[in-house]
Amino acid sequence: MTGAPASAAGGSGATPAPRGGKLGAAAVNQAGLWNIANILTMVRLLLVPGFVMLLLHDGGYDPVWRSFAWAAFAIAMITDVFDGHLARTYNLVTDFGKIADPIADKAIMGAALICLSSLGDLPWWITGVILFRELGITLMRFWVIRHSVIPASRGGKVKTLAQGIAVGMYVLALTGPLATLRFWVMMAAVVLTVVTGLDYVRQAVVLRRRGLAAERAAAMEAVTAAAAVDGVAVARITTDDADGTAEGTAEPLAESVGERVAGSRGPAEAER
């Protein structure tokens, strides 16, 4: 009995260590959230209202203000490219980034499409097709996320690039041949939107089928393993009669096995 207890002396007790560990973990999590990839994502989110105000300023037909709106849209598209690349390259992927990044992408694109259609520059059916596809694919990702994650395809990346170029050309007040060119660029973007959307649907159906098949196989393996354990237990009890303990343990186990068998055969046959 030399020395005071750790709890009384406050020396090497276990209480200070966990407290410090929690503070350290919180500091690490906070530092991980505020990384360059997430900051670019938040900048893109903040650009959405600014872009809308610039595009709709003075009725939405001032070429100068539309040029400012195009600059904001271009910055948003550039940050979309860099934040994902930085997150993957430097292992900066966070739960916030996984949620905020697609929201920011769809927010800036959806705002641009709706504003352009409200101004009469872009047909509403184009806006409807693109927004329906983006919303549908997002919901489909949640539908299959329990089984697997739908990876971003090369066609999806080309689609995003085509949409960005087409919408950017519509944001600018173009006339003459450039106005005709932007229409065909938008048509190409719409075709890519539909084709890649159908491909995502196919991937989602395949992944869900594989996931359900894997779950059924795992359930069958669990049932087989449980049956094997029951068989081994019964065999050990019936053969282990070296002392008087086997007879005492065999009865309750036999009753439990009998109850399971009776339950599987049905109430009528179990009463016989």
C-alpha positions as CSV (number, residue, x, y, z in Angstrom):
1,M,0.0,0.0,0.0
2,T,2.4,2.7,-1.1
3,G,1.0,5.8,-2.7
4,A,-2.5,7.1,-3.1
5,P,-5.0,5.6,-5.5
6,A,-4.9,7.0,-9.0
7,S,-8.5,8.3,-8.8
8,A,-7.7,10.3,-5.7
9,A,-4.4,11.6,-6.8
10,G,-5.6,12.4,-10.4
11,G,-2.4,10.9,-11.8
12,S,-2.6,8.1,-14.4
13,G,-6.3,7.4,-14.0
14,A,-8.3,6.3,-17.0
15,T,-10.6,9.3,-17.0
16,P,-8.3,12.0,-18.4
17,A,-7.2,9.8,-21.3
18,P,-10.6,9.2,-22.9
19,R,-11.5,12.8,-22.5
20,G,-8.4,13.9,-24.3
21,G,-9.0,11.2,-27.0
22,K,-12.5,12.5,-27.7
23,L,-11.2,16.1,-28.0
24,G,-8.5,14.9,-30.4
25,A,-10.9,12.9,-32.5
26,A,-13.3,15.9,-32.7
27,A,-10.4,18.2,-33.8
28,V,-9.4,15.7,-36.5
29,N,-13.0,15.4,-37.8
30,Q,-13.3,19.2,-37.9
31,A,-10.0,19.6,-39.8
32,G,-11.1,16.9,-42.2
33,L,-14.4,18.7,-43.0
34,W,-12.7,22.0,-43.9
35,N,-10.5,20.7,-46.7
36,I,-10.0,22.3,-50.1
37,A,-12.5,20.0,-51.9
38,N,-15.3,20.8,-49.5
39,I,-14.5,24.5,-49.6
40,L,-14.8,24.4,-53.5
41,T,-18.1,22.6,-53.2
42,M,-19.5,25.3,-50.7
43,V,-18.3,28.0,-53.1
44,R,-20.3,26.4,-55.9
45,L,-23.3,26.3,-53.6
46,L,-22.9,30.0,-52.8
47,L,-22.5,30.9,-56.5
48,V,-26.1,29.6,-57.3
49,P,-28.0,32.6,-55.9
50,G,-25.4,35.0,-57.2
51,F,-25.6,33.4,-60.7
52,V,-29.4,33.7,-60.7
53,M,-29.4,37.4,-59.7
54,L,-26.8,38.2,-62.4
55,L,-28.7,36.3,-65.1
56,L,-32.1,37.9,-64.3
57,H,-30.8,41.4,-63.6
58,D,-32.5,44.1,-65.6
59,G,-35.0,41.7,-67.1
60,G,-32.4,39.1,-68.1
61,Y,-31.6,40.6,-71.5
62,D,-28.6,42.8,-70.7
63,P,-25.6,41.3,-72.5
64,V,-23.2,42.7,-70.0
65,W,-25.0,41.2,-67.0
66,R,-25.4,37.9,-68.8
67,S,-21.6,37.9,-69.4
68,F,-21.2,38.3,-65.6
69,A,-23.6,35.4,-65.1
70,W,-21.7,33.3,-67.6
71,A,-18.5,34.0,-65.6
72,A,-20.2,32.8,-62.4
73,F,-21.5,29.7,-64.2
74,A,-18.0,28.9,-65.6
75,I,-16.4,29.2,-62.2
76,A,-19.0,26.8,-60.8
77,M,-18.3,24.3,-63.6
78,I,-14.6,24.6,-63.0
79,T,-14.9,24.0,-59.3
80,D,-17.0,20.9,-60.1
81,V,-14.1,19.4,-62.0
82,F,-11.4,20.3,-59.4
83,D,-13.2,19.4,-56.1
84,G,-13.8,15.8,-57.2
85,H,-10.3,15.4,-58.5
86,L,-8.7,16.8,-55.4
87,A,-10.9,14.7,-53.1
88,R,-10.0,11.5,-54.9
89,T,-6.3,12.3,-55.4
90,Y,-5.5,13.5,-51.8
91,N,-8.1,11.2,-50.0
92,L,-10.3,14.2,-49.0
93,V,-13.6,12.3,-49.4
94,T,-16.0,13.1,-46.6
95,D,-19.7,12.4,-45.9
96,F,-20.4,16.1,-46.3
97,G,-18.7,16.0,-49.8
98,K,-20.6,13.0,-50.9
99,I,-23.9,14.7,-50.1
100,A,-23.1,18.4,-51.0
101,D,-21.2,17.8,-54.2
102,P,-24.2,16.3,-56.3
103,I,-26.5,18.8,-54.7
104,A,-24.3,21.7,-55.8
105,D,-24.0,20.3,-59.3
106,K,-27.7,19.9,-59.8
107,A,-28.5,23.2,-58.1
108,I,-26.4,25.3,-60.5
109,M,-27.5,23.4,-63.6
110,G,-31.2,23.3,-62.5
111,A,-31.1,27.1,-61.8
112,A,-29.6,27.9,-65.1
113,L,-32.1,25.7,-67.1
114,I,-35.2,27.1,-65.2
115,C,-34.0,30.7,-65.6
116,L,-33.3,30.3,-69.3
117,S,-36.7,28.6,-69.9
118,S,-38.5,31.4,-68.0
119,L,-36.7,34.0,-70.1
120,G,-37.9,32.2,-73.3
121,D,-34.4,31.3,-74.5
122,L,-34.6,27.6,-73.9
123,P,-37.7,25.3,-74.6
124,W,-39.3,24.0,-71.4
125,W,-39.3,20.4,-72.7
126,I,-35.4,20.4,-72.8
127,T,-35.4,21.6,-69.2
128,G,-37.9,19.0,-68.2
129,V,-36.0,16.1,-69.8
130,I,-32.7,17.1,-68.2
131,L,-34.1,17.7,-64.7
132,F,-36.2,14.5,-64.9
133,R,-33.2,12.5,-65.8
134,E,-31.0,14.0,-63.0
135,L,-33.6,13.6,-60.3
136,G,-34.5,10.1,-61.4
137,I,-30.9,8.9,-61.4
138,T,-30.3,10.5,-58.0
139,L,-33.3,8.6,-56.6
140,M,-32.1,5.4,-58.3
141,R,-28.8,5.7,-56.6
142,F,-30.5,5.7,-53.3
143,W,-32.6,2.7,-54.4
144,V,-29.6,0.5,-55.0
145,I,-27.2,2.0,-52.4
146,R,-27.9,-0.8,-50.0
147,H,-26.5,-3.3,-52.5
148,S,-23.8,-1.3,-54.3
149,V,-22.8,2.1,-55.7
150,I,-23.5,3.0,-59.3
151,P,-20.1,4.3,-60.6
152,A,-19.8,7.4,-62.7
153,S,-19.4,6.3,-66.3
154,R,-17.3,8.0,-69.0
155,G,-20.5,8.7,-70.9
156,G,-21.9,10.5,-67.8
157,K,-18.8,12.7,-67.6
158,V,-19.1,13.5,-71.3
159,K,-22.8,14.3,-70.7
160,T,-21.9,16.7,-67.9
161,L,-19.4,18.5,-70.1
162,A,-21.8,18.8,-73.0
163,Q,-24.5,20.2,-70.7
164,G,-22.1,22.7,-69.3
165,I,-21.0,23.9,-72.7
166,A,-24.5,24.1,-74.0
167,V,-26.0,25.9,-71.0
168,G,-23.0,28.3,-71.0
169,M,-23.6,29.2,-74.6
170,Y,-27.3,29.9,-73.8
171,V,-26.4,32.1,-70.9
172,L,-24.4,34.3,-73.2
173,A,-26.4,36.6,-75.5
174,L,-25.3,35.0,-78.7
175,T,-26.8,35.8,-82.2
176,G,-26.3,34.6,-85.7
177,P,-24.4,31.4,-86.4
178,L,-23.4,31.0,-82.8
179,A,-27.0,31.0,-81.7
180,T,-27.6,28.2,-84.2
181,L,-24.5,26.3,-83.0
182,R,-25.6,26.4,-79.4
183,F,-28.9,24.8,-80.3
184,W,-27.2,21.8,-81.9
185,V,-24.8,21.6,-78.9
186,M,-27.8,21.5,-76.6
187,M,-29.4,18.7,-78.8
188,A,-26.3,16.7,-78.4
189,A,-26.4,17.2,-74.7
190,V,-30.0,16.1,-74.5
191,V,-29.2,12.9,-76.5
192,L,-26.3,12.1,-74.1
193,T,-28.6,12.8,-71.2
194,V,-31.2,10.3,-72.3
195,V,-28.7,7.6,-73.4
196,T,-26.6,7.8,-70.3
197,G,-29.8,7.8,-68.1
198,L,-31.0,4.6,-69.7
199,D,-27.5,3.1,-69.1
200,Y,-27.7,4.0,-65.4
201,V,-31.1,2.4,-65.2
202,R,-29.7,-0.8,-66.7
203,Q,-26.8,-0.7,-64.2
204,A,-29.2,-0.2,-61.3
205,V,-31.3,-3.1,-62.2
206,V,-28.3,-5.4,-62.6
207,L,-26.8,-4.3,-59.3
208,R,-30.0,-4.8,-57.4
209,R,-30.5,-8.3,-58.8
210,R,-27.0,-9.2,-57.8
211,G,-27.4,-7.8,-54.4
212,L,-30.7,-9.7,-53.8
213,A,-29.1,-12.9,-55.0
214,A,-26.2,-12.4,-52.7
215,E,-28.5,-11.8,-49.8
216,R,-30.5,-15.0,-50.5
217,A,-27.3,-17.0,-50.8
218,A,-26.1,-15.6,-47.4
219,A,-29.4,-16.5,-45.8
220,M,-29.2,-20.1,-47.2
221,E,-25.6,-20.4,-45.8
222,A,-26.8,-19.2,-42.4
223,V,-29.6,-21.8,-42.3
224,T,-27.3,-24.6,-43.4
225,A,-24.7,-23.6,-40.8
226,A,-27.4,-23.5,-38.1
227,A,-28.6,-27.0,-39.1
228,A,-25.1,-28.3,-39.0
229,V,-24.5,-26.9,-35.5
230,D,-27.7,-28.6,-34.3
231,G,-26.7,-32.0,-35.8
232,V,-23.2,-31.8,-34.2
233,A,-24.7,-31.0,-30.8
234,V,-27.2,-33.9,-30.9
235,A,-24.4,-36.4,-32.0
236,R,-22.1,-35.3,-29.2
237,I,-24.8,-35.8,-26.6
238,T,-25.9,-39.2,-27.8
239,T,-22.3,-40.5,-27.9
240,D,-21.0,-38.8,-24.8
241,D,-22.0,-41.2,-22.0
242,A,-18.7,-41.3,-20.1
243,D,-20.3,-39.8,-17.0
244,G,-23.8,-39.1,-15.8
245,T,-24.0,-35.5,-17.1
246,A,-24.9,-36.5,-20.7
247,E,-28.3,-37.9,-19.7
248,G,-29.1,-34.6,-17.9
249,T,-28.2,-32.4,-20.8
250,A,-29.6,-34.5,-23.6
251,E,-33.2,-34.1,-22.4
252,P,-33.5,-30.3,-22.7
253,L,-31.6,-30.2,-26.0
254,A,-33.8,-33.0,-27.4
255,E,-36.8,-31.0,-26.3
256,S,-35.6,-27.9,-28.0
257,V,-34.8,-29.8,-31.2
258,G,-38.2,-31.5,-31.0
259,E,-39.9,-28.2,-30.6
260,R,-38.2,-26.8,-33.7
261,V,-39.1,-29.9,-35.8
262,A,-42.7,-29.8,-34.5
263,G,-43.0,-26.1,-35.3
264,S,-41.8,-26.8,-38.9
265,R,-44.3,-29.7,-39.4
266,G,-47.3,-27.7,-38.2
267,P,-49.5,-27.7,-35.2
268,A,-51.7,-30.7,-36.2
269,E,-48.8,-33.1,-36.7
270,A,-46.9,-31.8,-33.6
271,E,-49.8,-32.9,-31.3
272,R,-49.6,-36.5,-32.3
